[in-house]
Amino acid sequence: MILDKIEKGVLIASALIMMLFIFSLLYSLDKRSRNITECLPYNKTYEKARVEKLDDKTYQVFMVAKMWSFEPAKIYVPVGSDVDFFLTSQDVVHGFNIAERNVNLMAVYGNVGQATVHFDKPGVYKILCHEYCGIGHQFMEGEVIVNYPR
Ligand code: CUA
């Protein structure tokens, strides 16, 4: 019957459109994956504030936010570094924003947020808490200090 043929055509066409849609979605996700922030399964090691050097240009920062400071408060890395930030909170919800870098995370107790940041210019990059967290909120800050290697 002629109707069956039309129906089949419509089905095939919509299947193709769906595939195109899914393909373009995956494609755009892949393109954006580098600077996308993500959540990781939580464990207690994220509560120990520290900086770990993986190699000369790769660092991991385990950042703990608490009322009203970031720990570690100062982070020194050489120019050209890629820094993985793992962020959690010891108490209430805090914000995490690095000036001039496109980073915007929330620090939540029992959760860890992750972002990778590339520092290609020397300077002092302010870290600010952008979520109101009590009386000391406006003083809650840290610094990433990017130097030329010695
Ligand atoms: Cu921490 Cu505002």
Backbone and ligand atoms as CSV (ligand in chain L), in Angstrom:
chain,resi,resn,atom,element,x,y,z
A,1,MET,N,N,0.827,-1.221,0.000
A,1,MET,CA,C,0.000,0.000,0.000
A,1,MET,C,C,0.845,1.247,0.000
A,2,ILE,N,N,0.281,2.303,-0.552
A,2,ILE,CA,C,1.067,3.533,-0.686
A,2,ILE,C,C,1.325,4.191,0.677
A,3,LEU,N,N,0.332,4.063,1.592
A,3,LEU,CA,C,0.498,4.661,2.920
A,3,LEU,C,C,1.687,4.050,3.655
A,4,ASP,N,N,1.801,2.716,3.560
A,4,ASP,CA,C,2.923,2.039,4.211
A,4,ASP,C,C,4.246,2.616,3.754
A,5,LYS,N,N,4.322,2.868,2.452
A,5,LYS,CA,C,5.574,3.395,1.905
A,5,LYS,C,C,5.889,4.763,2.491
A,6,ILE,N,N,4.858,5.597,2.576
A,6,ILE,CA,C,5.072,6.930,3.141
A,6,ILE,C,C,5.493,6.825,4.605
A,7,GLU,N,N,4.785,5.944,5.327
A,7,GLU,CA,C,5.136,5.768,6.745
A,7,GLU,C,C,6.582,5.322,6.903
A,8,LYS,N,N,6.970,4.370,6.061
A,8,LYS,CA,C,8.344,3.884,6.128
A,8,LYS,C,C,9.328,5.019,5.872
A,9,GLY,N,N,8.995,5.818,4.858
A,9,GLY,CA,C,9.872,6.942,4.521
A,9,GLY,C,C,10.006,7.897,5.690
A,10,VAL,N,N,8.868,8.196,6.330
A,10,VAL,CA,C,8.905,9.112,7.472
A,10,VAL,C,C,9.738,8.526,8.605
A,11,LEU,N,N,9.562,7.218,8.844
A,11,LEU,CA,C,10.332,6.559,9.907
A,11,LEU,C,C,11.820,6.636,9.644
A,12,ILE,N,N,12.200,6.327,8.397
A,12,ILE,CA,C,13.634,6.358,8.066
A,12,ILE,C,C,14.181,7.771,8.213
A,13,ALA,N,N,13.403,8.748,7.717
A,13,ALA,CA,C,13.867,10.127,7.800
A,13,ALA,C,C,14.048,10.556,9.257
A,14,SER,N,N,13.087,10.198,10.114
A,14,SER,CA,C,13.223,10.633,11.509
A,14,SER,C,C,14.360,9.897,12.209
A,15,ALA,N,N,14.581,8.637,11.823
A,15,ALA,CA,C,15.718,7.911,12.402
A,15,ALA,C,C,17.023,8.590,12.009
A,16,LEU,N,N,17.123,9.013,10.758
A,16,LEU,CA,C,18.338,9.685,10.296
A,16,LEU,C,C,18.550,11.005,11.047
A,17,ILE,N,N,17.454,11.742,11.228
A,17,ILE,CA,C,17.565,13.018,11.952
A,17,ILE,C,C,18.014,12.784,13.388
A,18,MET,N,N,17.446,11.744,14.017
A,18,MET,CA,C,17.866,11.415,15.377
A,18,MET,C,C,19.352,11.095,15.437
A,19,MET,N,N,19.817,10.296,14.449
A,19,MET,CA,C,21.229,9.922,14.443
A,19,MET,C,C,22.111,11.148,14.268
A,20,LEU,N,N,21.702,12.030,13.388
A,20,LEU,CA,C,22.462,13.261,13.161
A,20,LEU,C,C,22.522,14.074,14.449
A,21,PHE,N,N,21.388,14.146,15.133
A,21,PHE,CA,C,21.305,14.895,16.391
A,21,PHE,C,C,22.259,14.312,17.431
A,22,ILE,N,N,22.210,12.989,17.597
A,22,ILE,CA,C,23.063,12.333,18.596
A,22,ILE,C,C,24.533,12.512,18.230
A,23,PHE,N,N,24.803,12.359,16.947
A,23,PHE,CA,C,26.185,12.517,16.498
A,23,PHE,C,C,26.706,13.920,16.801
A,24,SER,N,N,25.898,14.939,16.486
A,24,SER,CA,C,26.373,16.306,16.719
A,24,SER,C,C,26.508,16.605,18.210
A,25,LEU,N,N,25.638,15.991,19.008
A,25,LEU,CA,C,25.732,16.151,20.466
A,25,LEU,C,C,27.055,15.577,20.978
A,26,LEU,N,N,27.359,14.350,20.566
A,26,LEU,CA,C,28.605,13.715,21.000
A,26,LEU,C,C,29.810,14.498,20.506
A,27,TYR,N,N,29.697,14.979,19.271
A,27,TYR,CA,C,30.790,15.739,18.688
A,27,TYR,C,C,31.063,16.998,19.497
A,28,SER,N,N,30.005,17.735,19.853
A,28,SER,CA,C,30.203,18.983,20.591
A,28,SER,C,C,30.685,18.703,22.019
A,29,LEU,N,N,30.219,17.609,22.625
A,29,LEU,CA,C,30.711,17.240,23.956
A,29,LEU,C,C,32.212,16.983,23.918
A,30,ASP,N,N,32.639,16.287,22.895
A,30,ASP,CA,C,34.048,15.969,22.750
A,30,ASP,C,C,34.871,17.249,22.602
A,31,LYS,N,N,34.369,18.184,21.802
A,31,LYS,CA,C,35.081,19.444,21.586
A,31,LYS,C,C,35.219,20.236,22.880
A,32,ARG,N,N,34.225,20.141,23.745
A,32,ARG,CA,C,34.228,20.977,24.944
A,32,ARG,C,C,34.824,20.261,26.156
A,33,SER,N,N,35.199,19.021,25.999
A,33,SER,CA,C,35.515,18.210,27.176
A,33,SER,C,C,36.686,18.759,27.984
A,34,ARG,N,N,37.594,19.520,27.352
A,34,ARG,CA,C,38.804,19.920,28.046
A,34,ARG,C,C,38.545,20.800,29.261
A,35,ASN,N,N,37.718,21.796,29.105
A,35,ASN,CA,C,37.555,22.705,30.237
A,35,ASN,C,C,36.250,22.510,30.996
A,36,ILE,N,N,35.623,21.399,30.769
A,36,ILE,CA,C,34.354,21.165,31.428
A,36,ILE,C,C,34.622,20.715,32.871
A,37,THR,N,N,33.845,21.203,33.800
A,37,THR,CA,C,34.037,20.778,35.177
A,37,THR,C,C,33.222,19.510,35.413
A,38,GLU,N,N,33.702,18.704,36.348
A,38,GLU,CA,C,33.023,17.440,36.552
A,38,GLU,C,C,32.997,17.071,38.025
A,39,CYS,N,N,32.137,16.176,38.381
A,39,CYS,CA,C,32.081,15.683,39.749
A,39,CYS,C,C,32.644,14.271,39.791
A,40,LEU,N,N,33.364,13.973,40.862
A,40,LEU,CA,C,34.018,12.674,40.981
A,40,LEU,C,C,33.444,11.934,42.183
A,41,PRO,N,N,33.552,10.603,42.182
A,41,PRO,CA,C,33.158,9.869,43.387
A,41,PRO,C,C,34.016,10.318,44.560
A,42,TYR,N,N,33.395,10.457,45.710
A,42,TYR,CA,C,34.083,11.062,46.847
A,42,TYR,C,C,34.831,10.030,47.669
A,43,ASN,N,N,36.006,10.430,48.171
A,43,ASN,CA,C,36.607,9.661,49.255
A,43,ASN,C,C,37.428,10.583,50.147
A,44,LYS,N,N,37.817,10.071,51.313
A,44,LYS,CA,C,38.407,10.896,52.377
A,44,LYS,C,C,39.726,11.552,51.992
A,45,THR,N,N,40.438,11.011,51.014
A,45,THR,CA,C,41.738,11.601,50.683
A,45,THR,C,C,41.591,13.031,50.158
A,46,TYR,N,N,40.412,13.386,49.671
A,46,TYR,CA,C,40.200,14.754,49.188
A,46,TYR,C,C,40.150,15.766,50.325
A,47,GLU,N,N,40.027,15.295,51.568
A,47,GLU,CA,C,39.950,16.222,52.705
A,47,GLU,C,C,41.328,16.639,53.207
A,48,LYS,N,N,42.373,16.051,52.646
A,48,LYS,CA,C,43.731,16.404,53.047
A,48,LYS,C,C,44.287,17.420,52.037
A,49,ALA,N,N,44.385,18.690,52.483
A,49,ALA,CA,C,44.820,19.756,51.584
A,49,ALA,C,C,46.293,19.587,51.234
A,50,ARG,N,N,46.599,19.642,49.952
A,50,ARG,CA,C,47.991,19.467,49.531
A,50,ARG,C,C,48.162,19.788,48.053
A,51,VAL,N,N,49.436,19.950,47.662
A,51,VAL,CA,C,49.773,20.098,46.243
A,51,VAL,C,C,50.676,18.934,45.880
A,52,GLU,N,N,50.358,18.271,44.789
A,52,GLU,CA,C,51.217,17.180,44.340
A,52,GLU,C,C,51.727,17.490,42.947
A,53,LYS,N,N,53.019,17.292,42.780
A,53,LYS,CA,C,53.649,17.546,41.493
A,53,LYS,C,C,53.748,16.230,40.730
A,54,LEU,N,N,53.114,16.175,39.571
A,54,LEU,CA,C,53.190,14.941,38.783
A,54,LEU,C,C,54.418,14.973,37.887
A,55,ASP,N,N,54.650,16.131,37.239
A,55,ASP,CA,C,55.915,16.370,36.546
A,55,ASP,C,C,56.112,17.882,36.474
A,56,ASP,N,N,57.137,18.346,35.747
A,56,ASP,CA,C,57.487,19.777,35.765
A,56,ASP,C,C,56.336,20.689,35.361
A,57,LYS,N,N,55.387,20.179,34.582
A,57,LYS,CA,C,54.309,21.031,34.092
A,57,LYS,C,C,52.928,20.543,34.494
A,58,THR,N,N,52.873,19.582,35.387
A,58,THR,CA,C,51.574,19.037,35.777
A,58,THR,C,C,51.465,18.939,37.294
A,59,TYR,N,N,50.447,19.589,37.816
A,59,TYR,CA,C,50.272,19.612,39.270
A,59,TYR,C,C,48.843,19.221,39.616
A,60,GLN,N,N,48.712,18.636,40.804
A,60,GLN,CA,C,47.382,18.363,41.349
A,60,GLN,C,C,47.243,19.138,42.644
A,61,VAL,N,N,46.170,19.901,42.744
A,61,VAL,CA,C,45.921,20.657,43.965
A,61,VAL,C,C,44.680,20.092,44.636
A,62,PHE,N,N,44.868,19.606,45.861
A,62,PHE,CA,C,43.737,19.122,46.646
A,62,PHE,C,C,43.347,20.249,47.581
A,63,MET,N,N,42.272,20.944,47.200
A,63,MET,CA,C,41.897,22.197,47.829
A,63,MET,C,C,40.730,21.965,48.781
A,64,VAL,N,N,40.919,22.411,50.023
A,64,VAL,CA,C,39.848,22.292,51.017
A,64,VAL,C,C,39.366,23.695,51.365
A,65,ALA,N,N,38.085,23.938,51.155
A,65,ALA,CA,C,37.475,25.212,51.520
A,65,ALA,C,C,36.847,25.063,52.895
A,66,LYS,N,N,37.019,26.112,53.709
A,66,LYS,CA,C,36.393,26.084,55.038
A,66,LYS,C,C,36.177,27.513,55.490
A,67,MET,N,N,35.365,27.703,56.511
A,67,MET,CA,C,35.125,29.054,57.017
A,67,MET,C,C,36.404,29.568,57.684
A,68,TRP,N,N,37.155,30.581,57.195
A,68,TRP,CA,C,36.894,31.274,55.964
A,68,TRP,C,C,38.189,31.380,55.193
A,69,SER,N,N,38.644,30.262,54.749
A,69,SER,CA,C,39.899,30.251,53.999
A,69,SER,C,C,39.937,29.069,53.039
A,70,PHE,N,N,40.900,29.156,52.128
A,70,PHE,CA,C,41.202,28.018,51.267
A,70,PHE,C,C,42.528,27.424,51.730
A,71,GLU,N,N,42.595,26.124,51.682
A,71,GLU,CA,C,43.836,25.470,52.045
A,71,GLU,C,C,44.182,24.449,50.962
A,72,PRO,N,N,45.373,24.544,50.341
A,72,PRO,CA,C,46.437,25.531,50.546
A,72,PRO,C,C,46.031,26.927,50.046
A,73,ALA,N,N,46.474,27.962,50.787
A,73,ALA,CA,C,46.077,29.330,50.456
A,73,ALA,C,C,46.922,29.907,49.327
A,74,LYS,N,N,48.169,29.432,49.225
A,74,LYS,CA,C,49.049,29.892,48.145
A,74,LYS,C,C,49.606,28.681,47.406
A,75,ILE,N,N,49.500,28.757,46.090
A,75,ILE,CA,C,49.962,27.643,45.264
A,75,ILE,C,C,50.967,28.190,44.258
A,76,TYR,N,N,52.143,27.615,44.226
A,76,TYR,CA,C,53.193,28.076,43.317
A,76,TYR,C,C,53.373,27.062,42.190
A,77,VAL,N,N,53.222,27.529,40.966
A,77,VAL,CA,C,53.482,26.654,39.824
A,77,VAL,C,C,54.253,27.431,38.757
A,78,PRO,N,N,55.033,26.744,37.933
A,78,PRO,CA,C,55.746,27.442,36.858
A,78,PRO,C,C,54.821,27.769,35.686
A,79,VAL,N,N,55.249,28.744,34.881
A,79,VAL,CA,C,54.512,29.117,33.675
A,79,VAL,C,C,54.366,27.913,32.764
A,80,GLY,N,N,53.173,27.777,32.206
A,80,GLY,CA,C,52.924,26.678,31.282
A,80,GLY,C,C,52.363,25.440,31.959
A,81,SER,N,N,52.034,25.569,33.244
A,81,SER,CA,C,51.551,24.396,33.977
A,81,SER,C,C,50.084,24.086,33.693
A,82,ASP,N,N,49.786,22.809,33.750
A,82,ASP,CA,C,48.404,22.351,33.831
A,82,ASP,C,C,48.152,21.951,35.273
A,83,VAL,N,N,47.122,22.538,35.848
A,83,VAL,CA,C,46.835,22.260,37.252
A,83,VAL,C,C,45.441,21.640,37.372
A,84,ASP,N,N,45.404,20.447,37.943
A,84,ASP,CA,C,44.122,19.794,38.254
A,84,ASP,C,C,43.709,20.206,39.657
A,85,PHE,N,N,42.585,20.872,39.765
A,85,PHE,CA,C,42.067,21.213,41.082
A,85,PHE,C,C,41.015,20.188,41.499
A,86,PHE,N,N,41.176,19.690,42.722
A,86,PHE,CA,C,40.152,18.841,43.326
A,86,PHE,C,C,39.652,19.593,44.551
A,87,LEU,N,N,38.396,19.896,44.560
A,87,LEU,CA,C,37.875,20.834,45.544
A,87,LEU,C,C,36.789,20.203,46.403
A,88,THR,N,N,36.945,20.380,47.721
A,88,THR,CA,C,35.873,19.970,48.619
A,88,THR,C,C,35.743,20.988,49.742
A,89,SER,N,N,34.750,20.828,50.584
A,89,SER,CA,C,34.528,21.735,51.707
A,89,SER,C,C,34.557,20.964,53.016
A,90,GLN,N,N,34.999,21.677,54.065
A,90,GLN,CA,C,35.036,21.051,55.382
A,90,GLN,C,C,33.742,21.348,56.146
A,91,ASP,N,N,33.000,22.351,55.672
A,91,ASP,CA,C,31.799,22.747,56.413
A,91,ASP,C,C,30.677,23.142,55.446
A,92,VAL,N,N,30.399,24.428,55.341
A,92,VAL,CA,C,29.257,24.854,54.529
A,92,VAL,C,C,29.642,24.919,53.046
A,93,VAL,N,N,28.704,25.318,52.216
A,93,VAL,CA,C,28.967,25.434,50.785
A,93,VAL,C,C,29.772,26.710,50.521
A,94,HIS,N,N,30.867,26.551,49.795
A,94,HIS,CA,C,31.683,27.686,49.378
A,94,HIS,C,C,31.748,27.719,47.851
A,95,GLY,N,N,32.136,28.887,47.346
A,95,GLY,CA,C,32.369,29.017,45.909
A,95,GLY,C,C,33.858,28.990,45.630
A,96,PHE,N,N,34.193,28.787,44.378
A,96,PHE,CA,C,35.608,28.726,43.984
A,96,PHE,C,C,35.730,29.309,42.595
A,97,ASN,N,N,36.355,30.476,42.552
A,97,ASN,CA,C,36.488,31.168,41.274
A,97,ASN,C,C,37.930,31.643,41.148
A,98,ILE,N,N,38.544,31.388,40.001
A,98,ILE,CA,C,39.907,31.879,39.788
A,98,ILE,C,C,39.846,33.033,38.801
A,99,ALA,N,N,40.356,34.196,39.236
A,99,ALA,CA,C,40.321,35.389,38.401
A,99,ALA,C,C,41.063,35.150,37.093
A,100,GLU,N,N,40.481,35.607,36.000
A,100,GLU,CA,C,41.061,35.533,34.652
A,100,GLU,C,C,41.161,34.115,34.101
A,101,ARG,N,N,40.694,33.144,34.830
A,101,ARG,CA,C,40.602,31.786,34.302
A,101,ARG,C,C,39.120,31.428,34.333
A,102,ASN,N,N,38.728,30.609,33.417
A,102,ASN,CA,C,37.309,30.278,33.321
A,102,ASN,C,C,36.976,29.110,34.245
A,103,VAL,N,N,37.076,29.363,35.549
A,103,VAL,CA,C,36.845,28.306,36.526
A,103,VAL,C,C,35.793,28.756,37.510
A,104,ASN,N,N,34.822,27.925,37.727
A,104,ASN,CA,C,33.738,28.278,38.625
A,104,ASN,C,C,33.185,26.988,39.212
A,105,LEU,N,N,33.596,26.717,40.462
A,105,LEU,CA,C,33.159,25.469,41.097
A,105,LEU,C,C,32.465,25.785,42.411
A,106,MET,N,N,31.727,24.809,42.903
A,106,MET,CA,C,31.178,24.891,44.249
A,106,MET,C,C,31.903,23.868,45.119
A,107,ALA,N,N,32.237,24.298,46.329
A,107,ALA,CA,C,32.841,23.383,47.294
A,107,ALA,C,C,31.743,22.909,48.229
A,108,VAL,N,N,31.488,21.610,48.193
A,108,VAL,CA,C,30.389,21.042,48.973
A,108,VAL,C,C,30.926,19.896,49.822
A,109,TYR,N,N,30.567,19.919,51.090
A,109,TYR,CA,C,30.992,18.865,52.019
A,109,TYR,C,C,30.548,17.495,51.495
A,110,GLY,N,N,31.490,16.558,51.478
A,110,GLY,CA,C,31.151,15.215,51.024
A,110,GLY,C,C,31.134,15.049,49.514
A,111,ASN,N,N,31.527,16.119,48.806
A,111,ASN,CA,C,31.602,16.045,47.348
A,111,ASN,C,C,32.938,16.587,46.886
A,112,VAL,N,N,33.307,16.222,45.678
A,112,VAL,CA,C,34.525,16.799,45.125
A,112,VAL,C,C,34.235,17.313,43.722
A,113,GLY,N,N,34.676,18.546,43.470
A,113,GLY,CA,C,34.561,19.143,42.148
A,113,GLY,C,C,35.937,19.166,41.506
A,114,GLN,N,N,35.974,19.047,40.204
A,114,GLN,CA,C,37.279,18.979,39.538
A,114,GLN,C,C,37.300,19.915,38.355
A,115,ALA,N,N,38.434,20.583,38.174
A,115,ALA,CA,C,38.647,21.406,36.990
A,115,ALA,C,C,40.131,21.443,36.683
A,116,THR,N,N,40.456,21.414,35.413
A,116,THR,CA,C,41.856,21.524,35.000
A,116,THR,C,C,42.077,22.906,34.405
A,117,VAL,N,N,43.125,23.572,34.883
A,117,VAL,CA,C,43.393,24.938,34.448
A,117,VAL,C,C,44.810,25.028,33.903
A,118,HIS,N,N,44.932,25.683,32.760
A,118,HIS,CA,C,46.240,25.905,32.168
A,118,HIS,C,C,46.683,27.329,32.477
A,119,PHE,N,N,47.901,27.487,32.979
A,119,PHE,CA,C,48.438,28.820,33.287
A,119,PHE,C,C,49.588,29.114,32.337
A,120,ASP,N,N,49.297,29.906,31.301
A,120,ASP,CA,C,50.342,30.152,30.299
A,120,ASP,C,C,51.006,31.519,30.461
A,121,LYS,N,N,50.552,32.299,31.446
A,121,LYS,CA,C,51.190,33.600,31.680
A,121,LYS,C,C,51.546,33.736,33.150
A,122,PRO,N,N,52.718,34.364,33.444
A,122,PRO,CA,C,53.071,34.569,34.847
A,122,PRO,C,C,52.133,35.560,35.508
A,123,GLY,N,N,52.010,35.457,36.813
A,123,GLY,CA,C,51.161,36.404,37.521
A,123,GLY,C,C,50.606,35.794,38.790
A,124,VAL,N,N,49.821,36.616,39.473
A,124,VAL,CA,C,49.156,36.164,40.692
A,124,VAL,C,C,47.667,36.089,40.398
A,125,TYR,N,N,47.109,34.911,40.451
A,125,TYR,CA,C,45.706,34.685,40.132
A,125,TYR,C,C,44.919,34.499,41.427
A,126,LYS,N,N,44.018,35.427,41.667
A,126,LYS,CA,C,43.232,35.388,42.909
A,126,LYS,C,C,42.168,34.293,42.851
A,127,ILE,N,N,42.065,33.571,43.951
A,127,ILE,CA,C,40.964,32.620,44.120
A,127,ILE,C,C,39.969,33.261,45.081
A,128,LEU,N,N,38.727,33.319,44.684
A,128,LEU,CA,C,37.712,33.943,45.537
A,128,LEU,C,C,36.570,32.982,45.811
A,129,CYS,N,N,36.024,33.115,47.019
A,129,CYS,CA,C,34.786,32.415,47.342
A,129,CYS,C,C,33.636,33.285,46.867
A,130,HIS,N,N,32.791,32.750,46.006
A,130,HIS,CA,C,31.704,33.562,45.454
A,130,HIS,C,C,30.327,33.074,45.928
A,131,GLU,N,N,30.333,32.327,47.032
A,131,GLU,CA,C,29.061,31.883,47.604
A,131,GLU,C,C,29.030,32.368,49.050
A,132,TYR,N,N,27.985,33.108,49.408
A,132,TYR,CA,C,27.967,33.669,50.758
A,132,TYR,C,C,28.005,32.544,51.789
A,133,CYS,N,N,29.002,32.609,52.700
A,133,CYS,CA,C,29.227,31.486,53.602
A,133,CYS,C,C,29.383,31.943,55.042
A,134,GLY,N,N,28.920,33.148,55.348
A,134,GLY,CA,C,28.985,33.607,56.728
A,134,GLY,C,C,29.790,34.876,56.863
A,135,ILE,N,N,30.073,35.227,58.102
A,135,ILE,CA,C,30.611,36.544,58.437
A,135,ILE,C,C,31.961,36.825,57.779
A,136,GLY,N,N,32.769,35.789,57.560
A,136,GLY,CA,C,34.095,36.014,56.985
A,136,GLY,C,C,34.152,35.839,55.479
A,137,HIS,N,N,32.983,35.738,54.865
A,137,HIS,CA,C,32.929,35.414,53.433
A,137,HIS,C,C,33.815,36.304,52.566
A,138,GLN,N,N,33.742,37.639,52.830
A,138,GLN,CA,C,34.465,38.523,51.899
A,138,GLN,C,C,35.980,38.456,52.059
A,139,PHE,N,N,36.452,37.794,53.106
A,139,PHE,CA,C,37.902,37.675,53.294
A,139,PHE,C,C,38.423,36.312,52.848
A,140,MET,N,N,37.541,35.517,52.302
A,140,MET,CA,C,37.929,34.153,51.964
A,140,MET,C,C,38.543,34.131,50.565
A,141,GLU,N,N,39.868,33.987,50.531
A,141,GLU,CA,C,40.545,34.002,49.245
A,141,GLU,C,C,41.838,33.219,49.284
A,142,GLY,N,N,42.362,32.956,48.109
A,142,GLY,CA,C,43.646,32.272,47.971
A,142,GLY,C,C,44.352,32.815,46.748
A,143,GLU,N,N,45.508,32.262,46.437
A,143,GLU,CA,C,46.273,32.748,45.289
A,143,GLU,C,C,46.953,31.596,44.571
A,144,VAL,N,N,46.935,31.689,43.249
A,144,VAL,CA,C,47.816,30.827,42.457
A,144,VAL,C,C,48.919,31.735,41.925
A,145,ILE,N,N,50.158,31.442,42.297
A,145,ILE,CA,C,51.288,32.289,41.891
A,145,ILE,C,C,52.049,31.552,40.800
A,146,VAL,N,N,52.025,32.159,39.626
A,146,VAL,CA,C,52.617,31.515,38.455
A,146,VAL,C,C,53.938,32.220,38.126
A,147,ASN,N,N,55.027,31.503,38.273
A,147,ASN,CA,C,56.377,32.050,38.062
A,147,ASN,C,C,57.028,31.383,36.868
A,148,TYR,N,N,58.049,32.074,36.364
A,148,TYR,CA,C,58.931,31.402,35.427
A,148,TYR,C,C,59.726,30.363,36.188
A,149,PRO,N,N,60.003,29.233,35.547
A,149,PRO,CA,C,60.811,28.239,36.249
A,149,PRO,C,C,62.212,28.790,36.514
A,150,ARG,N,N,62.830,28.338,37.583
A,150,ARG,CA,C,64.179,28.811,37.932
A,150,ARG,C,C,65.197,28.377,36.905
L,1,CUA,CU1,CU,33.361,30.713,51.555
L,1,CUA,CU2,CU,32.031,32.613,50.907
